[in-house]
Amino acid sequence: MTIVSVWCRHKGDNIIGAGEGLPWKIPSDTKRFRNLTEGQIKVMGCRTYLGMPQKVLLGRKVMVLDASGKCEVFDKENHTVVSDINKLKDYPEDLYISGGASVYAAFFTNPDLRPDVVVDCVYGGEISVEAKEFIDVSVSVKALEQYYFKLPQQFELDGVVTSIWLKKGDFVEQSVVKRILQYMETEGK
Ligand SMILES: NC(=O)c1ccc[n+]([C@@H]2O[C@H](COP(=O)([O-])OP(=O)(O)OC[C@H]3O[C@@H](n4cnc5c(N)ncnc54)[C@H](OP(=O)(O)O)[C@@H]3O)[C@@H](O)[C@H]2O)c1
């Protein structure tokens, strides 16, 4: 199993969200998330799950983390609620950690669940002026800087600079890294 984490954080303050939603509108970033996670199991917290447009997740495999186990899924065939994150240790399939901040932190701070690969998208543009209740991933970025190294390639599109980070000292499945790099190299072309 390979664990991949994907996020888009704001440069300088590591903000990823405002309330239930995103404090920016970048269609190419949404498209990147969709394409990189296509056919893969996405793992997300209940708040992120309920805040995303249903059409983005319908028919796609999602595990919704919710300690209370009460999160209502809208696609019972493809979406499941997981109350104990430890059940995902040594999971037989690849997992794509998709937020929000509490879920990223739960994976990045647990040595047994720390992602192998991080798709680190950093947005350098303006945050929406109406946005409030900011949510950031500083805890996870601290772990990223401590436990990972950055590949030399960087990709820029619509004010978002994407870097790929790999966990230090562990074998990382090269086919997964290759697939991600191949997508990034052709993005926007
Ligand atoms: N920019 C991006 O890339 C990006 C990506 C995704 C989300 N976001 C943003 O992130 C924000 C939401 O983040 P958030 O931290 O508030 O909420 P969240 O992580 O999406 O969801 C919180 C939920 O996850 C559950 N959960 C978290 N860790 C758990 C664990 N270890 N075990 C079991 N359940 C667990 C919590 O359950 P309990 O409360 O019961 O413990 C809670 O119901 C939104 O603004 C969203 O737009 C941004």
The ligand as an SDF file (V2000), in Angstrom:
LIG
                    3D

 48 52  0  0  0  0  0  0  0  0999 V2000
   -7.2120   23.1200    0.2420 N   0  0  0  0  0  0  0  0  0  0  0  0
   -7.2940   21.7980    0.3570 C   0  0  0  0  0  0  0  0  0  0  0  0
   -6.4960   21.0650   -0.2410 O   0  0  0  0  0  0  0  0  0  0  0  0
   -8.3500   21.1820    1.2120 C   0  0  0  0  0  0  0  0  0  0  0  0
   -8.5840   19.8060    1.1360 C   0  0  0  0  0  0  0  0  0  0  0  0
   -9.5630   19.2660    1.9610 C   0  0  0  0  0  0  0  0  0  0  0  0
  -10.2700   20.0770    2.8500 C   0  0  0  0  0  0  0  0  0  0  0  0
  -10.0110   21.3960    2.8860 N   0  0  0  0  0  0  0  0  0  0  0  0
  -10.6970   22.2670    3.8330 C   0  0  0  0  0  0  0  0  0  0  0  0
  -10.4590   21.7940    5.1590 O   0  0  0  0  0  0  0  0  0  0  0  0
  -11.5250   22.2380    6.0050 C   0  0  0  0  0  0  0  0  0  0  0  0
  -12.0570   21.0790    6.8400 C   0  0  0  0  0  0  0  0  0  0  0  0
  -11.0420   20.6070    7.7130 O   0  0  0  0  0  0  0  0  0  0  0  0
  -11.3870   20.2170    9.2180 P   0  0  0  0  0  0  0  0  0  0  0  0
  -10.1130   19.8550    9.8920 O   0  0  0  0  0  0  0  0  0  0  0  0
  -12.2220   21.2800    9.8200 O   0  0  0  0  0  0  0  0  0  0  0  0
  -12.3740   18.9800    9.0690 O   0  0  0  0  0  0  0  0  0  0  0  0
  -12.1550   17.5260    8.3980 P   0  0  0  0  0  0  0  0  0  0  0  0
  -10.7820   17.0310    8.7230 O   0  0  0  0  0  0  0  0  0  0  0  0
  -12.5640   17.5780    6.9810 O   0  0  0  0  0  0  0  0  0  0  0  0
  -13.2640   16.6610    9.1140 O   0  0  0  0  0  0  0  0  0  0  0  0
  -13.3380   16.5450   10.4940 C   0  0  0  0  0  0  0  0  0  0  0  0
  -14.0200   15.2180   10.7570 C   0  0  0  0  0  0  0  0  0  0  0  0
  -13.0860   14.1730   10.5930 O   0  0  0  0  0  0  0  0  0  0  0  0
  -13.1380   13.2950   11.6930 C   0  0  0  0  0  0  0  0  0  0  0  0
  -11.7960   12.8570   12.0210 N   0  0  0  0  0  0  0  0  0  0  0  0
  -10.6730   13.5820   11.9820 C   0  0  0  0  0  0  0  0  0  0  0  0
   -9.6320   12.8480   12.3940 N   0  0  0  0  0  0  0  0  0  0  0  0
  -10.1330   11.6510   12.7250 C   0  0  0  0  0  0  0  0  0  0  0  0
   -9.5520   10.4630   13.2270 C   0  0  0  0  0  0  0  0  0  0  0  0
   -8.2500   10.3830   13.5270 N   0  0  0  0  0  0  0  0  0  0  0  0
  -10.3430    9.3980   13.4380 N   0  0  0  0  0  0  0  0  0  0  0  0
  -11.6460    9.4700   13.1830 C   0  0  0  0  0  0  0  0  0  0  0  0
  -12.2620   10.5680   12.6980 N   0  0  0  0  0  0  0  0  0  0  0  0
  -11.5120   11.6410   12.4910 C   0  0  0  0  0  0  0  0  0  0  0  0
  -13.7210   14.1070   12.8270 C   0  0  0  0  0  0  0  0  0  0  0  0
  -14.4780   13.2900   13.6560 O   0  0  0  0  0  0  0  0  0  0  0  0
  -14.7560   13.7040   15.1950 P   0  0  0  0  0  0  0  0  0  0  0  0
  -15.0980   15.1690   15.2230 O   0  0  0  0  0  0  0  0  0  0  0  0
  -15.8810   12.8510   15.5720 O   0  0  0  0  0  0  0  0  0  0  0  0
  -13.4730   13.4160   15.9270 O   0  0  0  0  0  0  0  0  0  0  0  0
  -14.6000   15.1020   12.1170 C   0  0  0  0  0  0  0  0  0  0  0  0
  -15.9030   14.5540   11.9630 O   0  0  0  0  0  0  0  0  0  0  0  0
  -12.5730   22.8300    5.0730 C   0  0  0  0  0  0  0  0  0  0  0  0
  -12.4360   24.2310    5.0570 O   0  0  0  0  0  0  0  0  0  0  0  0
  -12.1960   22.2810    3.7080 C   0  0  0  0  0  0  0  0  0  0  0  0
  -12.6180   23.1180    2.6420 O   0  0  0  0  0  0  0  0  0  0  0  0
   -9.0540   21.9670    2.0710 C   0  0  0  0  0  0  0  0  0  0  0  0
  1  2  1  0
  2  3  2  0
  2  4  1  0
  4  5  1  0
  4 48  2  0
  5  6  2  0
  6  7  1  0
  7  8  2  0
  8  9  1  0
  8 48  1  0
  9 10  1  0
  9 46  1  0
 10 11  1  0
 11 12  1  0
 11 44  1  0
 12 13  1  0
 13 14  1  0
 14 15  2  0
 14 16  1  0
 14 17  1  0
 17 18  1  0
 18 19  2  0
 18 20  1  0
 18 21  1  0
 21 22  1  0
 22 23  1  0
 23 24  1  0
 23 42  1  0
 24 25  1  0
 25 26  1  0
 25 36  1  0
 26 27  1  0
 26 35  1  0
 27 28  2  0
 28 29  1  0
 29 30  1  0
 29 35  2  0
 30 31  1  0
 30 32  2  0
 32 33  1  0
 33 34  2  0
 34 35  1  0
 36 37  1  0
 36 42  1  0
 37 38  1  0
 38 39  2  0
 38 40  1  0
 38 41  1  0
 42 43  1  0
 44 45  1  0
 44 46  1  0
 46 47  1  0
M  CHG  2   8   1  16  -1
M  END
$$$$
